[in-house]
Amino acid sequence: MLRFRQMRTSQKFASVHASVHNHFNQERALYSRQNFKLNRAAALAEWRGLFAP
């Protein structure tokens, strides 16, 4: 946070980072590799659908 010159900028970054992290963080150690890959692919497809032109 020391690299941000304004608190507003750091808050904006933190909010975007949190939403992206929450979307893709799937506790990999709790799932089998196959389920992890399926969940990751679904999250990525949803992410691409949100930001597709």
mmCIF entry with sequence, helices, sheets and N, C-alpha, C, O atoms, coordinates in Angstrom:
data_MODEL
# 
_entry.id   MODEL 
# 
_entity.id                         1 
_entity.type                       polymer 
_entity.pdbx_number_of_molecules   1 
# 
_entity_poly.entity_id                      1 
_entity_poly.type                           'polypeptide(L)' 
_entity_poly.nstd_linkage                   no 
_entity_poly.nstd_monomer                   no 
_entity_poly.pdbx_seq_one_letter_code       MLRFRQMRTSQKFASVHASVHNHFNQERALYSRQNFKLNRAAALAEWRGLFAP 
_entity_poly.pdbx_seq_one_letter_code_can   MLRFRQMRTSQKFASVHASVHNHFNQERALYSRQNFKLNRAAALAEWRGLFAP 
_entity_poly.pdbx_strand_id                 A 
# 
loop_
_entity_poly_seq.entity_id 
_entity_poly_seq.num 
_entity_poly_seq.mon_id 
_entity_poly_seq.hetero 
1 1  MET n 
1 2  LEU n 
1 3  ARG n 
1 4  PHE n 
1 5  ARG n 
1 6  GLN n 
1 7  MET n 
1 8  ARG n 
1 9  THR n 
1 10 SER n 
1 11 GLN n 
1 12 LYS n 
1 13 PHE n 
1 14 ALA n 
1 15 SER n 
1 16 VAL n 
1 17 HIS n 
1 18 ALA n 
1 19 SER n 
1 20 VAL n 
1 21 HIS n 
1 22 ASN n 
1 23 HIS n 
1 24 PHE n 
1 25 ASN n 
1 26 GLN n 
1 27 GLU n 
1 28 ARG n 
1 29 ALA n 
1 30 LEU n 
1 31 TYR n 
1 32 SER n 
1 33 ARG n 
1 34 GLN n 
1 35 ASN n 
1 36 PHE n 
1 37 LYS n 
1 38 LEU n 
1 39 ASN n 
1 40 ARG n 
1 41 ALA n 
1 42 ALA n 
1 43 ALA n 
1 44 LEU n 
1 45 ALA n 
1 46 GLU n 
1 47 TRP n 
1 48 ARG n 
1 49 GLY n 
1 50 LEU n 
1 51 PHE n 
1 52 ALA n 
1 53 PRO n 
# 
_struct_asym.id          A 
_struct_asym.entity_id   1 
# 
loop_
_struct_conf.conf_type_id 
_struct_conf.id 
_struct_conf.pdbx_PDB_helix_id 
_struct_conf.beg_label_comp_id 
_struct_conf.beg_label_asym_id 
_struct_conf.beg_label_seq_id 
_struct_conf.pdbx_beg_PDB_ins_code 
_struct_conf.end_label_comp_id 
_struct_conf.end_label_asym_id 
_struct_conf.end_label_seq_id 
_struct_conf.pdbx_end_PDB_ins_code 
_struct_conf.beg_auth_comp_id 
_struct_conf.beg_auth_asym_id 
_struct_conf.beg_auth_seq_id 
_struct_conf.end_auth_comp_id 
_struct_conf.end_auth_asym_id 
_struct_conf.end_auth_seq_id 
_struct_conf.pdbx_PDB_helix_class 
_struct_conf.details 
_struct_conf.pdbx_PDB_helix_length 
HELX_P HELX_P1 AA1 MET A 7  ? PHE A 24 ? MET A 7  PHE A 24 1 ? 18 
HELX_P HELX_P2 AA2 ARG A 28 ? LEU A 30 ? ARG A 28 LEU A 30 5 ? 3  
HELX_P HELX_P3 AA3 ARG A 33 ? LEU A 50 ? ARG A 33 LEU A 50 1 ? 18 
# 
_struct_conf_type.id          HELX_P 
_struct_conf_type.criteria    ? 
_struct_conf_type.reference   ? 
# 
loop_
_atom_site.group_PDB 
_atom_site.id 
_atom_site.type_symbol 
_atom_site.label_atom_id 
_atom_site.label_alt_id 
_atom_site.label_comp_id 
_atom_site.label_asym_id 
_atom_site.label_entity_id 
_atom_site.label_seq_id 
_atom_site.pdbx_PDB_ins_code 
_atom_site.Cartn_x 
_atom_site.Cartn_y 
_atom_site.Cartn_z 
_atom_site.occupancy 
_atom_site.B_iso_or_equiv 
_atom_site.pdbx_formal_charge 
_atom_site.auth_seq_id 
_atom_site.auth_comp_id 
_atom_site.auth_asym_id 
_atom_site.auth_atom_id 
_atom_site.pdbx_PDB_model_num 
ATOM 1   N N  . MET A 1 1  ? 0.821   -1.188  0.000   1.00 0.00 ? 1  MET A N  1 
ATOM 2   C CA . MET A 1 1  ? 0.000   0.000   0.000   1.00 0.00 ? 1  MET A CA 1 
ATOM 3   C C  . MET A 1 1  ? 0.869   1.257   0.000   1.00 0.00 ? 1  MET A C  1 
ATOM 4   O O  . MET A 1 1  ? 0.371   2.340   -0.306  1.00 0.00 ? 1  MET A O  1 
ATOM 5   N N  . LEU A 1 2  ? 2.119   1.144   0.327   1.00 0.00 ? 2  LEU A N  1 
ATOM 6   C CA . LEU A 1 2  ? 2.974   2.320   0.359   1.00 0.00 ? 2  LEU A CA 1 
ATOM 7   C C  . LEU A 1 2  ? 3.276   2.853   -1.037  1.00 0.00 ? 2  LEU A C  1 
ATOM 8   O O  . LEU A 1 2  ? 3.648   4.017   -1.184  1.00 0.00 ? 2  LEU A O  1 
ATOM 9   N N  . ARG A 1 3  ? 3.124   2.026   -2.057  1.00 0.00 ? 3  ARG A N  1 
ATOM 10  C CA . ARG A 1 3  ? 3.426   2.464   -3.413  1.00 0.00 ? 3  ARG A CA 1 
ATOM 11  C C  . ARG A 1 3  ? 2.320   3.328   -4.009  1.00 0.00 ? 3  ARG A C  1 
ATOM 12  O O  . ARG A 1 3  ? 2.549   4.018   -5.003  1.00 0.00 ? 3  ARG A O  1 
ATOM 13  N N  . PHE A 1 4  ? 1.154   3.304   -3.433  1.00 0.00 ? 4  PHE A N  1 
ATOM 14  C CA . PHE A 1 4  ? 0.057   4.128   -3.929  1.00 0.00 ? 4  PHE A CA 1 
ATOM 15  C C  . PHE A 1 4  ? 0.179   5.527   -3.353  1.00 0.00 ? 4  PHE A C  1 
ATOM 16  O O  . PHE A 1 4  ? 0.409   5.706   -2.158  1.00 0.00 ? 4  PHE A O  1 
ATOM 17  N N  . ARG A 1 5  ? 0.025   6.495   -4.209  1.00 0.00 ? 5  ARG A N  1 
ATOM 18  C CA . ARG A 1 5  ? 0.159   7.881   -3.750  1.00 0.00 ? 5  ARG A CA 1 
ATOM 19  C C  . ARG A 1 5  ? -1.105  8.384   -3.072  1.00 0.00 ? 5  ARG A C  1 
ATOM 20  O O  . ARG A 1 5  ? -1.045  9.246   -2.196  1.00 0.00 ? 5  ARG A O  1 
ATOM 21  N N  . GLN A 1 6  ? -2.230  7.854   -3.472  1.00 0.00 ? 6  GLN A N  1 
ATOM 22  C CA . GLN A 1 6  ? -3.498  8.285   -2.888  1.00 0.00 ? 6  GLN A CA 1 
ATOM 23  C C  . GLN A 1 6  ? -4.230  7.085   -2.308  1.00 0.00 ? 6  GLN A C  1 
ATOM 24  O O  . GLN A 1 6  ? -4.203  5.988   -2.867  1.00 0.00 ? 6  GLN A O  1 
ATOM 25  N N  . MET A 1 7  ? -4.872  7.314   -1.196  1.00 0.00 ? 7  MET A N  1 
ATOM 26  C CA . MET A 1 7  ? -5.626  6.239   -0.542  1.00 0.00 ? 7  MET A CA 1 
ATOM 27  C C  . MET A 1 7  ? -6.759  5.759   -1.442  1.00 0.00 ? 7  MET A C  1 
ATOM 28  O O  . MET A 1 7  ? -7.095  4.575   -1.435  1.00 0.00 ? 7  MET A O  1 
ATOM 29  N N  . ARG A 1 8  ? -7.343  6.656   -2.206  1.00 0.00 ? 8  ARG A N  1 
ATOM 30  C CA . ARG A 1 8  ? -8.439  6.307   -3.101  1.00 0.00 ? 8  ARG A CA 1 
ATOM 31  C C  . ARG A 1 8  ? -7.993  5.270   -4.140  1.00 0.00 ? 8  ARG A C  1 
ATOM 32  O O  . ARG A 1 8  ? -8.732  4.336   -4.448  1.00 0.00 ? 8  ARG A O  1 
ATOM 33  N N  . THR A 1 9  ? -6.786  5.442   -4.672  1.00 0.00 ? 9  THR A N  1 
ATOM 34  C CA . THR A 1 9  ? -6.255  4.508   -5.660  1.00 0.00 ? 9  THR A CA 1 
ATOM 35  C C  . THR A 1 9  ? -6.032  3.133   -5.051  1.00 0.00 ? 9  THR A C  1 
ATOM 36  O O  . THR A 1 9  ? -6.337  2.115   -5.672  1.00 0.00 ? 9  THR A O  1 
ATOM 37  N N  . SER A 1 10 ? -5.504  3.104   -3.843  1.00 0.00 ? 10 SER A N  1 
ATOM 38  C CA . SER A 1 10 ? -5.270  1.813   -3.197  1.00 0.00 ? 10 SER A CA 1 
ATOM 39  C C  . SER A 1 10 ? -6.577  1.109   -2.873  1.00 0.00 ? 10 SER A C  1 
ATOM 40  O O  . SER A 1 10 ? -6.656  -0.117  -2.962  1.00 0.00 ? 10 SER A O  1 
ATOM 41  N N  . GLN A 1 11 ? -7.597  1.859   -2.501  1.00 0.00 ? 11 GLN A N  1 
ATOM 42  C CA . GLN A 1 11 ? -8.897  1.259   -2.210  1.00 0.00 ? 11 GLN A CA 1 
ATOM 43  C C  . GLN A 1 11 ? -9.531  0.696   -3.475  1.00 0.00 ? 11 GLN A C  1 
ATOM 44  O O  . GLN A 1 11 ? -10.145 -0.371  -3.448  1.00 0.00 ? 11 GLN A O  1 
ATOM 45  N N  . LYS A 1 12 ? -9.380  1.415   -4.578  1.00 0.00 ? 12 LYS A N  1 
ATOM 46  C CA . LYS A 1 12 ? -9.925  0.936   -5.850  1.00 0.00 ? 12 LYS A CA 1 
ATOM 47  C C  . LYS A 1 12 ? -9.240  -0.365  -6.258  1.00 0.00 ? 12 LYS A C  1 
ATOM 48  O O  . LYS A 1 12 ? -9.897  -1.327  -6.657  1.00 0.00 ? 12 LYS A O  1 
ATOM 49  N N  . PHE A 1 13 ? -7.909  -0.381  -6.153  1.00 0.00 ? 13 PHE A N  1 
ATOM 50  C CA . PHE A 1 13 ? -7.158  -1.592  -6.485  1.00 0.00 ? 13 PHE A CA 1 
ATOM 51  C C  . PHE A 1 13 ? -7.569  -2.754  -5.582  1.00 0.00 ? 13 PHE A C  1 
ATOM 52  O O  . PHE A 1 13 ? -7.779  -3.870  -6.058  1.00 0.00 ? 13 PHE A O  1 
ATOM 53  N N  . ALA A 1 14 ? -7.681  -2.494  -4.294  1.00 0.00 ? 14 ALA A N  1 
ATOM 54  C CA . ALA A 1 14 ? -8.017  -3.558  -3.338  1.00 0.00 ? 14 ALA A CA 1 
ATOM 55  C C  . ALA A 1 14 ? -9.398  -4.136  -3.619  1.00 0.00 ? 14 ALA A C  1 
ATOM 56  O O  . ALA A 1 14 ? -9.590  -5.348  -3.513  1.00 0.00 ? 14 ALA A O  1 
ATOM 57  N N  . SER A 1 15 ? -10.357 -3.297  -3.972  1.00 0.00 ? 15 SER A N  1 
ATOM 58  C CA . SER A 1 15 ? -11.705 -3.803  -4.230  1.00 0.00 ? 15 SER A CA 1 
ATOM 59  C C  . SER A 1 15 ? -11.742 -4.654  -5.494  1.00 0.00 ? 15 SER A C  1 
ATOM 60  O O  . SER A 1 15 ? -12.404 -5.691  -5.524  1.00 0.00 ? 15 SER A O  1 
ATOM 61  N N  . VAL A 1 16 ? -11.037 -4.225  -6.534  1.00 0.00 ? 16 VAL A N  1 
ATOM 62  C CA . VAL A 1 16 ? -10.990 -5.011  -7.771  1.00 0.00 ? 16 VAL A CA 1 
ATOM 63  C C  . VAL A 1 16 ? -10.238 -6.314  -7.530  1.00 0.00 ? 16 VAL A C  1 
ATOM 64  O O  . VAL A 1 16 ? -10.675 -7.378  -7.968  1.00 0.00 ? 16 VAL A O  1 
ATOM 65  N N  . HIS A 1 17 ? -9.115  -6.233  -6.838  1.00 0.00 ? 17 HIS A N  1 
ATOM 66  C CA . HIS A 1 17 ? -8.323  -7.427  -6.559  1.00 0.00 ? 17 HIS A CA 1 
ATOM 67  C C  . HIS A 1 17 ? -9.124  -8.434  -5.739  1.00 0.00 ? 17 HIS A C  1 
ATOM 68  O O  . HIS A 1 17 ? -9.059  -9.636  -6.001  1.00 0.00 ? 17 HIS A O  1 
ATOM 69  N N  . ALA A 1 18 ? -9.872  -7.960  -4.757  1.00 0.00 ? 18 ALA A N  1 
ATOM 70  C CA . ALA A 1 18 ? -10.665 -8.856  -3.912  1.00 0.00 ? 18 ALA A CA 1 
ATOM 71  C C  . ALA A 1 18 ? -11.739 -9.577  -4.714  1.00 0.00 ? 18 ALA A C  1 
ATOM 72  O O  . ALA A 1 18 ? -11.952 -10.775 -4.528  1.00 0.00 ? 18 ALA A O  1 
ATOM 73  N N  . SER A 1 19 ? -12.415 -8.860  -5.602  1.00 0.00 ? 19 SER A N  1 
ATOM 74  C CA . SER A 1 19 ? -13.472 -9.511  -6.375  1.00 0.00 ? 19 SER A CA 1 
ATOM 75  C C  . SER A 1 19 ? -12.899 -10.534 -7.352  1.00 0.00 ? 19 SER A C  1 
ATOM 76  O O  . SER A 1 19 ? -13.490 -11.596 -7.547  1.00 0.00 ? 19 SER A O  1 
ATOM 77  N N  . VAL A 1 20 ? -11.765 -10.233 -7.964  1.00 0.00 ? 20 VAL A N  1 
ATOM 78  C CA . VAL A 1 20 ? -11.133 -11.181 -8.869  1.00 0.00 ? 20 VAL A CA 1 
ATOM 79  C C  . VAL A 1 20 ? -10.612 -12.389 -8.088  1.00 0.00 ? 20 VAL A C  1 
ATOM 80  O O  . VAL A 1 20 ? -10.795 -13.531 -8.509  1.00 0.00 ? 20 VAL A O  1 
ATOM 81  N N  . HIS A 1 21 ? -9.975  -12.137 -6.974  1.00 0.00 ? 21 HIS A N  1 
ATOM 82  C CA . HIS A 1 21 ? -9.434  -13.226 -6.158  1.00 0.00 ? 21 HIS A CA 1 
ATOM 83  C C  . HIS A 1 21 ? -10.558 -14.142 -5.663  1.00 0.00 ? 21 HIS A C  1 
ATOM 84  O O  . HIS A 1 21 ? -10.420 -15.365 -5.704  1.00 0.00 ? 21 HIS A O  1 
ATOM 85  N N  . ASN A 1 22 ? -11.654 -13.567 -5.202  1.00 0.00 ? 22 ASN A N  1 
ATOM 86  C CA . ASN A 1 22 ? -12.773 -14.369 -4.720  1.00 0.00 ? 22 ASN A CA 1 
ATOM 87  C C  . ASN A 1 22 ? -13.400 -15.188 -5.837  1.00 0.00 ? 22 ASN A C  1 
ATOM 88  O O  . ASN A 1 22 ? -13.906 -16.285 -5.598  1.00 0.00 ? 22 ASN A O  1 
ATOM 89  N N  . HIS A 1 23 ? -13.370 -14.666 -7.043  1.00 0.00 ? 23 HIS A N  1 
ATOM 90  C CA . HIS A 1 23 ? -13.956 -15.380 -8.170  1.00 0.00 ? 23 HIS A CA 1 
ATOM 91  C C  . HIS A 1 23 ? -13.126 -16.598 -8.556  1.00 0.00 ? 23 HIS A C  1 
ATOM 92  O O  . HIS A 1 23 ? -13.677 -17.638 -8.919  1.00 0.00 ? 23 HIS A O  1 
ATOM 93  N N  . PHE A 1 24 ? -11.804 -16.472 -8.479  1.00 0.00 ? 24 PHE A N  1 
ATOM 94  C CA . PHE A 1 24 ? -10.931 -17.536 -8.934  1.00 0.00 ? 24 PHE A CA 1 
ATOM 95  C C  . PHE A 1 24 ? -10.366 -18.403 -7.812  1.00 0.00 ? 24 PHE A C  1 
ATOM 96  O O  . PHE A 1 24 ? -9.887  -19.504 -8.085  1.00 0.00 ? 24 PHE A O  1 
ATOM 97  N N  . ASN A 1 25 ? -10.404 -17.952 -6.575  1.00 0.00 ? 25 ASN A N  1 
ATOM 98  C CA . ASN A 1 25 ? -9.868  -18.745 -5.471  1.00 0.00 ? 25 ASN A CA 1 
ATOM 99  C C  . ASN A 1 25 ? -10.828 -19.887 -5.154  1.00 0.00 ? 25 ASN A C  1 
ATOM 100 O O  . ASN A 1 25 ? -11.979 -19.654 -4.786  1.00 0.00 ? 25 ASN A O  1 
ATOM 101 N N  . GLN A 1 26 ? -10.354 -21.110 -5.296  1.00 0.00 ? 26 GLN A N  1 
ATOM 102 C CA . GLN A 1 26 ? -11.258 -22.250 -5.105  1.00 0.00 ? 26 GLN A CA 1 
ATOM 103 C C  . GLN A 1 26 ? -10.688 -23.293 -4.147  1.00 0.00 ? 26 GLN A C  1 
ATOM 104 O O  . GLN A 1 26 ? -11.052 -24.467 -4.230  1.00 0.00 ? 26 GLN A O  1 
ATOM 105 N N  . GLU A 1 27 ? -9.812  -22.889 -3.250  1.00 0.00 ? 27 GLU A N  1 
ATOM 106 C CA . GLU A 1 27 ? -9.288  -23.814 -2.242  1.00 0.00 ? 27 GLU A CA 1 
ATOM 107 C C  . GLU A 1 27 ? -8.820  -25.114 -2.891  1.00 0.00 ? 27 GLU A C  1 
ATOM 108 O O  . GLU A 1 27 ? -9.373  -26.184 -2.636  1.00 0.00 ? 27 GLU A O  1 
ATOM 109 N N  . ARG A 1 28 ? -7.808  -25.006 -3.719  1.00 0.00 ? 28 ARG A N  1 
ATOM 110 C CA . ARG A 1 28 ? -7.345  -26.119 -4.544  1.00 0.00 ? 28 ARG A CA 1 
ATOM 111 C C  . ARG A 1 28 ? -7.066  -27.393 -3.749  1.00 0.00 ? 28 ARG A C  1 
ATOM 112 O O  . ARG A 1 28 ? -7.307  -28.489 -4.256  1.00 0.00 ? 28 ARG A O  1 
ATOM 113 N N  . ALA A 1 29 ? -6.575  -27.281 -2.545  1.00 0.00 ? 29 ALA A N  1 
ATOM 114 C CA . ALA A 1 29 ? -6.213  -28.468 -1.768  1.00 0.00 ? 29 ALA A CA 1 
ATOM 115 C C  . ALA A 1 29 ? -7.435  -29.283 -1.336  1.00 0.00 ? 29 ALA A C  1 
ATOM 116 O O  . ALA A 1 29 ? -7.296  -30.446 -0.958  1.00 0.00 ? 29 ALA A O  1 
ATOM 117 N N  . LEU A 1 30 ? -8.617  -28.691 -1.388  1.00 0.00 ? 30 LEU A N  1 
ATOM 118 C CA . LEU A 1 30 ? -9.821  -29.387 -0.927  1.00 0.00 ? 30 LEU A CA 1 
ATOM 119 C C  . LEU A 1 30 ? -10.519 -30.174 -2.031  1.00 0.00 ? 30 LEU A C  1 
ATOM 120 O O  . LEU A 1 30 ? -11.435 -30.946 -1.747  1.00 0.00 ? 30 LEU A O  1 
ATOM 121 N N  . TYR A 1 31 ? -10.106 -29.994 -3.283  1.00 0.00 ? 31 TYR A N  1 
ATOM 122 C CA . TYR A 1 31 ? -10.773 -30.645 -4.406  1.00 0.00 ? 31 TYR A CA 1 
ATOM 123 C C  . TYR A 1 31 ? -9.805  -31.567 -5.132  1.00 0.00 ? 31 TYR A C  1 
ATOM 124 O O  . TYR A 1 31 ? -8.588  -31.403 -5.056  1.00 0.00 ? 31 TYR A O  1 
ATOM 125 N N  . SER A 1 32 ? -10.371 -32.538 -5.836  1.00 0.00 ? 32 SER A N  1 
ATOM 126 C CA . SER A 1 32 ? -9.536  -33.370 -6.697  1.00 0.00 ? 32 SER A CA 1 
ATOM 127 C C  . SER A 1 32 ? -9.104  -32.529 -7.897  1.00 0.00 ? 32 SER A C  1 
ATOM 128 O O  . SER A 1 32 ? -9.701  -31.492 -8.187  1.00 0.00 ? 32 SER A O  1 
ATOM 129 N N  . ARG A 1 33 ? -8.083  -32.976 -8.575  1.00 0.00 ? 33 ARG A N  1 
ATOM 130 C CA . ARG A 1 33 ? -7.554  -32.233 -9.731  1.00 0.00 ? 33 ARG A CA 1 
ATOM 131 C C  . ARG A 1 33 ? -8.627  -32.045 -10.801 1.00 0.00 ? 33 ARG A C  1 
ATOM 132 O O  . ARG A 1 33 ? -8.748  -30.963 -11.375 1.00 0.00 ? 33 ARG A O  1 
ATOM 133 N N  . GLN A 1 34 ? -9.399  -33.084 -11.069 1.00 0.00 ? 34 GLN A N  1 
ATOM 134 C CA . GLN A 1 34 ? -10.432 -33.015 -12.104 1.00 0.00 ? 34 GLN A CA 1 
ATOM 135 C C  . GLN A 1 34 ? -11.501 -31.988 -11.739 1.00 0.00 ? 34 GLN A C  1 
ATOM 136 O O  . GLN A 1 34 ? -11.892 -31.182 -12.583 1.00 0.00 ? 34 GLN A O  1 
ATOM 137 N N  . ASN A 1 35 ? -11.980 -32.006 -10.494 1.00 0.00 ? 35 ASN A N  1 
ATOM 138 C CA . ASN A 1 35 ? -12.987 -31.034 -10.079 1.00 0.00 ? 35 ASN A CA 1 
ATOM 139 C C  . ASN A 1 35 ? -12.428 -29.618 -10.080 1.00 0.00 ? 35 ASN A C  1 
ATOM 140 O O  . ASN A 1 35 ? -13.129 -28.672 -10.439 1.00 0.00 ? 35 ASN A O  1 
ATOM 141 N N  . PHE A 1 36 ? -11.172 -29.471 -9.681  1.00 0.00 ? 36 PHE A N  1 
ATOM 142 C CA . PHE A 1 36 ? -10.545 -28.161 -9.695  1.00 0.00 ? 36 PHE A CA 1 
ATOM 143 C C  . PHE A 1 36 ? -10.502 -27.599 -11.108 1.00 0.00 ? 36 PHE A C  1 
ATOM 144 O O  . PHE A 1 36 ? -10.821 -26.430 -11.323 1.00 0.00 ? 36 PHE A O  1 
ATOM 145 N N  . LYS A 1 37 ? -10.107 -28.431 -12.078 1.00 0.00 ? 37 LYS A N  1 
ATOM 146 C CA . LYS A 1 37 ? -10.019 -27.975 -13.463 1.00 0.00 ? 37 LYS A CA 1 
ATOM 147 C C  . LYS A 1 37 ? -11.396 -27.615 -14.016 1.00 0.00 ? 37 LYS A C  1 
ATOM 148 O O  . LYS A 1 37 ? -11.523 -26.642 -14.759 1.00 0.00 ? 37 LYS A O  1 
ATOM 149 N N  . LEU A 1 38 ? -12.420 -28.378 -13.667 1.00 0.00 ? 38 LEU A N  1 
ATOM 150 C CA . LEU A 1 38 ? -13.776 -28.061 -14.126 1.00 0.00 ? 38 LEU A CA 1 
ATOM 151 C C  . LEU A 1 38 ? -14.276 -26.740 -13.533 1.00 0.00 ? 38 LEU A C  1 
ATOM 152 O O  . LEU A 1 38 ? -14.848 -25.906 -14.236 1.00 0.00 ? 38 LEU A O  1 
ATOM 153 N N  . ASN A 1 39 ? -14.050 -26.567 -12.228 1.00 0.00 ? 39 ASN A N  1 
ATOM 154 C CA . ASN A 1 39 ? -14.482 -25.328 -11.579 1.00 0.00 ? 39 ASN A CA 1 
ATOM 155 C C  . ASN A 1 39 ? -13.708 -24.129 -12.115 1.00 0.00 ? 39 ASN A C  1 
ATOM 156 O O  . ASN A 1 39 ? -14.281 -23.057 -12.309 1.00 0.00 ? 39 ASN A O  1 
ATOM 157 N N  . ARG A 1 40 ? -12.426 -24.301 -12.352 1.00 0.00 ? 40 ARG A N  1 
ATOM 158 C CA . ARG A 1 40 ? -11.591 -23.216 -12.885 1.00 0.00 ? 40 ARG A CA 1 
ATOM 159 C C  . ARG A 1 40 ? -12.033 -22.834 -14.290 1.00 0.00 ? 40 ARG A C  1 
ATOM 160 O O  . ARG A 1 40 ? -12.090 -21.650 -14.620 1.00 0.00 ? 40 ARG A O  1 
ATOM 161 N N  . ALA A 1 41 ? -12.347 -23.823 -15.118 1.00 0.00 ? 41 ALA A N  1 
ATOM 162 C CA . ALA A 1 41 ? -12.823 -23.555 -16.481 1.00 0.00 ? 41 ALA A CA 1 
ATOM 163 C C  . ALA A 1 41 ? -14.167 -22.829 -16.461 1.00 0.00 ? 41 ALA A C  1 
ATOM 164 O O  . ALA A 1 41 ? -14.401 -21.930 -17.269 1.00 0.00 ? 41 ALA A O  1 
ATOM 165 N N  . ALA A 1 42 ? -15.040 -23.214 -15.551 1.00 0.00 ? 42 ALA A N  1 
ATOM 166 C CA . ALA A 1 42 ? -16.335 -22.545 -15.436 1.00 0.00 ? 42 ALA A CA 1 
ATOM 167 C C  . ALA A 1 42 ? -16.162 -21.097 -14.988 1.00 0.00 ? 42 ALA A C  1 
ATOM 168 O O  . ALA A 1 42 ? -16.829 -20.204 -15.510 1.00 0.00 ? 42 ALA A O  1 
ATOM 169 N N  . ALA A 1 43 ? -15.280 -20.860 -14.033 1.00 0.00 ? 43 ALA A N  1 
ATOM 170 C CA . ALA A 1 43 ? -15.031 -19.492 -13.565 1.00 0.00 ? 43 ALA A CA 1 
ATOM 171 C C  . ALA A 1 43 ? -14.434 -18.643 -14.672 1.00 0.00 ? 43 ALA A C  1 
ATOM 172 O O  . ALA A 1 43 ? -14.811 -17.482 -14.832 1.00 0.00 ? 43 ALA A O  1 
ATOM 173 N N  . LEU A 1 44 ? -13.511 -19.204 -15.438 1.00 0.00 ? 44 LEU A N  1 
ATOM 174 C CA . LEU A 1 44 ? -12.895 -18.462 -16.527 1.00 0.00 ? 44 LEU A CA 1 
ATOM 175 C C  . LEU A 1 44 ? -13.904 -18.168 -17.635 1.00 0.00 ? 44 LEU A C  1 
ATOM 176 O O  . LEU A 1 44 ? -13.883 -17.079 -18.209 1.00 0.00 ? 44 LEU A O  1 
ATOM 177 N N  . ALA A 1 45 ? -14.776 -19.108 -17.941 1.00 0.00 ? 45 ALA A N  1 
ATOM 178 C CA . ALA A 1 45 ? -15.817 -18.885 -18.952 1.00 0.00 ? 45 ALA A CA 1 
ATOM 179 C C  . ALA A 1 45 ? -16.774 -17.784 -18.514 1.00 0.00 ? 45 ALA A C  1 
ATOM 180 O O  . ALA A 1 45 ? -17.176 -16.949 -19.325 1.00 0.00 ? 45 ALA A O  1 
ATOM 181 N N  . GLU A 1 46 ? -17.137 -17.779 -17.244 1.00 0.00 ? 46 GLU A N  1 
ATOM 182 C CA . GLU A 1 46 ? -18.012 -16.726 -16.734 1.00 0.00 ? 46 GLU A CA 1 
ATOM 183 C C  . GLU A 1 46 ? -17.309 -15.370 -16.785 1.00 0.00 ? 46 GLU A C  1 
ATOM 184 O O  . GLU A 1 46 ? -17.921 -14.363 -17.141 1.00 0.00 ? 46 GLU A O  1 
ATOM 185 N N  . TRP A 1 47 ? -16.036 -15.346 -16.431 1.00 0.00 ? 47 TRP A N  1 
ATOM 186 C CA . TRP A 1 47 ? -15.256 -14.110 -16.456 1.00 0.00 ? 47 TRP A CA 1 
ATOM 187 C C  . TRP A 1 47 ? -15.180 -13.555 -17.883 1.00 0.00 ? 47 TRP A C  1 
ATOM 188 O O  . TRP A 1 47 ? -15.369 -12.360 -18.108 1.00 0.00 ? 47 TRP A O  1 
ATOM 189 N N  . ARG A 1 48 ? -14.902 -14.439 -18.833 1.00 0.00 ? 48 ARG A N  1 
ATOM 190 C CA . ARG A 1 48 ? -14.832 -14.007 -20.235 1.00 0.00 ? 48 ARG A CA 1 
ATOM 191 C C  . ARG A 1 48 ? -16.190 -13.538 -20.733 1.00 0.00 ? 48 ARG A C  1 
ATOM 192 O O  . ARG A 1 48 ? -16.264 -12.602 -21.530 1.00 0.00 ? 48 ARG A O  1 
ATOM 193 N N  . GLY A 1 49 ? -17.271 -14.174 -20.274 1.00 0.00 ? 49 GLY A N  1 
ATOM 194 C CA . GLY A 1 49 ? -18.618 -13.758 -20.662 1.00 0.00 ? 49 GLY A CA 1 
ATOM 195 C C  . GLY A 1 49 ? -18.971 -12.375 -20.137 1.00 0.00 ? 49 GLY A C  1 
ATOM 196 O O  . GLY A 1 49 ? -19.701 -11.627 -20.786 1.00 0.00 ? 49 GLY A O  1 
ATOM 197 N N  . LEU A 1 50 ? -18.461 -12.042 -18.979 1.00 0.00 ? 50 LEU A N  1 
ATOM 198 C CA . LEU A 1 50 ? -18.734 -10.722 -18.396 1.00 0.00 ? 50 LEU A CA 1 
ATOM 199 C C  . LEU A 1 50 ? -18.027 -9.607  -19.149 1.00 0.00 ? 50 LEU A C  1 
ATOM 200 O O  . LEU A 1 50 ? -18.546 -8.496  -19.260 1.00 0.00 ? 50 LEU A O  1 
ATOM 201 N N  . PHE A 1 51 ? -16.837 -9.908  -19.668 1.00 0.00 ? 51 PHE A N  1 
ATOM 202 C CA . PHE A 1 51 ? -16.039 -8.859  -20.286 1.00 0.00 ? 51 PHE A CA 1 
ATOM 203 C C  . PHE A 1 51 ? -15.874 -9.022  -21.791 1.00 0.00 ? 51 PHE A C  1 
ATOM 204 O O  . PHE A 1 51 ? -14.998 -8.398  -22.389 1.00 0.00 ? 51 PHE A O  1 
ATOM 205 N N  . ALA A 1 52 ? -16.703 -9.851  -22.403 1.00 0.00 ? 52 ALA A N  1 
ATOM 206 C CA . ALA A 1 52 ? -16.644 -10.017 -23.856 1.00 0.00 ? 52 ALA A CA 1 
ATOM 207 C C  . ALA A 1 52 ? -17.280 -8.793  -24.530 1.00 0.00 ? 52 ALA A C  1 
ATOM 208 O O  . ALA A 1 52 ? -18.258 -8.237  -24.032 1.00 0.00 ? 52 ALA A O  1 
ATOM 209 N N  . PRO A 1 53 ? -16.714 -8.393  -25.652 1.00 0.00 ? 53 PRO A N  1 
ATOM 210 C CA . PRO A 1 53 ? -17.283 -7.210  -26.359 1.00 0.00 ? 53 PRO A CA 1 
ATOM 211 C C  . PRO A 1 53 ? -18.617 -7.475  -26.977 1.00 0.00 ? 53 PRO A C  1 
ATOM 212 O O  . PRO A 1 53 ? -19.201 -6.583  -27.592 1.00 0.00 ? 53 PRO A O  1 
# 
